Amino acid sequence: MLSACPDVIAIEPTGGSAVTPMAVASDFVAQQLDIEAELRAGANRLQSVCKKKAITKPLKESTETVLVQSRIRDKAASLAALESRLTSVTSAHQADVQKSKANNCSAIDDFFRKLGGTTSAMTGNCAALERAASEAKALAASAQQYREISRKRMDIFREIADMESRGCTRAGFTGKMLDLYDQNNAPAENGVVRLYEALIDRLKADDSRPSGSDPR
């Protein structure tokens, strides 16, 4: 359970082929969804145990319960800070691209775009900026999806801690789950901002290439 997730996903060519930034972002989010699904499945199994034991009322709070709840709060706060930085990074990139597009796309390019004109009917510069704006929007959406996944995980850990407080698990179970989770996933969480910054740098490098050149 809780498969390891690398903190850096290669975005440079390997074995003669390149991985696009958007493909990297998609793969990263897919990994995070898999981890969330594993956590949810485990929490659901614990819920079944609680129902079979007919346990509904919390026990008197133990020191371990108080400590693990505090640990979850601290972890959620730390993740929220990372998520805020991630939002700033992707939003700033999207705003920069939109500004560049607004400043550089000529009226005639905009006219052709609204009419559904083909890329060949538009200047190469505006067509590239249209593509960059689409990529920036998709990357921001990917980051938003990651934030939602991250928050759902903390909700799951809160559920598990609550079940432990009701005697559904052995004392210390939630803490051990958090230890295992951090061991496998803390590098990815701590490196998520660096990952998206690297993806943005790669997108900028690709967008700076002459129109028609191979982005790889």
N, C-alpha and C positions, 0 to 999 in steps of 0.2 A: 504493500500500500504506500501511497505518496511517493511516486517515482521521482527520481532525481531530475532536476531541470537545470541545464547549463546557464551560467550567467551571461555568456557571450555566444551568440549564434553567428557562425561565419557568414559574412556577406561578400567576401571577396571570392573570385573565381577559384574553384578547386577541381582538379581533374579535367581542366580545359573548359569547364562550363561555369557560368555565373549564376548566382542566385539573386533575383531582383529584391529590392528593399521591401516591396509590398508582400512578396512571397515569404520573406523572413518574418514580417510582422504577423502574417496570417498563421504561419507555423507556430510562432511563439504563443499567440492567443489560443490556438488549438491545444497546445501542451497544457496551458493553464486551465482550460475547460476540462481536460482529462483529469487533472488533479482535483479540481472541484467536484467532479462526478464521483471520484473515489471517496472523498470526504463525505459527500452526501449519502453515498451508499452505506458507509460505516455508521453514520448517525442514524439512518433509517433502521439499521439492524438493532442498534441500541434502543431505539424507540419501541421496537417489537418486544425486546426484553422487558422494558418498563411496563408494557401493557400486560405481559404474561404474569409479571410479579404483582400487578395491580398497584403499582406505586404511583401515587399522585401528589403527595405532600412533601415539601422539602424537609430534610432533616435539619437538626441544629447545625449551624455553620461551623465547620472545623477550620483549623488554621490552614490546612492544605487548600480548602475550598476558597477561603479568602485570598490566599496567595495566588492561586491560579486565575481567579477572576481579575485580580490586579494585573497579572501578567498579560492577560488577554486585552485589557484596556490599554496597557502600555504599548503592546504590539499594534493594536488598531490605530493608536495615535501616531506611531512611527510610520505606519503604512500610509496614513492620511497625509503626512508631510511629504512622502515620496510621490503620492498621487498628485498633490498640489504642484510639485515641481514638474511632473510629467505633463500636467495640463498646461502649465506655463510654456514649456518647451514646444509642444505641438501646436498650441494656439498661436504662439508668436510666429512660428514658421508659416502657418496657414495665413495669418494676417499679412506677413511680408510678401507672400506669393500673390495674394489678392491685390495688394497695393501695386505691385509690379505689373500685374496684369492690367489693372485699371489705368495705369500711367502709360503703358506701352502699346496696348491694343488700339488700333485706330478705329475711327467710326465705321469705316467700310468693312473692317474685319468683323466688328460687332454686328453690322447689318447682315453680312453673309451668314454668320453663326445663327442669328435669330430666324433666318429663312431656311435653316437646315442645310446650308451649303457645305460642301465637302472641304476637307482640310486643304486640298489643292487650291481652293478658291480664296483661302486666307493667307496672309503672310506667314512665313515660317516662324517668325518670332512670336506672333500671337498664338499660333497653333501650339507651340512649345509651352507657352504660358498657360494655355487652356489645360494642357496635359498636366502641367505642374500643379495647377489649382486643384484638379481632380485627385491627384496623388496626395496632396497635402490634406484634403478633406478626408480621404480614405484612411490616412495615417492617424488623423485626429480621432476618427471613429474607432479605429483599432485601439488606441490608447484609452478611450472611454469604455470600451468593452472590457479591457483589462481592469480598469478601476472597479467596474461593477462586479467582476469575478472576485477581486481581492476583498471587497466588502462582504460578499456572500460567504466567503470562507470564514471570516471573523464571526459572522452570524452562526455558522455551523459550530465553531468552537464554543460559542456561548451556549448553544443548545447542549453540547456534550458536557460542558461544565455543569449545567443545570441538572442533567441526568445523573451526573456523579453526585451532586448534592442531595439527590433523592434516593441514593443508594442503589442505583441501577448498575453501577460499576464499582470496582474496587477503588478505594481512596488512592489518589495520585494518578489515576488513569489519564485524565485530561492533560496533566503535566507531561506525562510520557508521550502522549500524542503530539503535543506541541514540540517536544524535543526532537522527535522523529521528523516532523514537518520542517522545522528550522534546519535540521541537518541536511535535508535534501533540497530545500527550496529557498532558503535565505539568500544564497548567491544570486538567484534569478531576481528576487525582490529587490535586493540592494543594487543590482546592476540594470534595472529596467530603464532608468533615466538615461544612463550611458548608452544602452542599446538603441533607444529611440533617437538620441542625438547622433549616433553613428548612422542610423538609417536616413536621417535628414541630411547629413553631410553627403551621403552617397547619392541621394536624390538631387542635391544641388550640383554635384559633380556631373551626374548624367545630364541634367538640364543645361549645363554649360557647354556640352558638346555641340558641334555644328549639326544642323538639321539633317536627318538622313543617315547619320553615323551610327554605328553599332554601339548600343549602350553598354555592352559587355566589354 
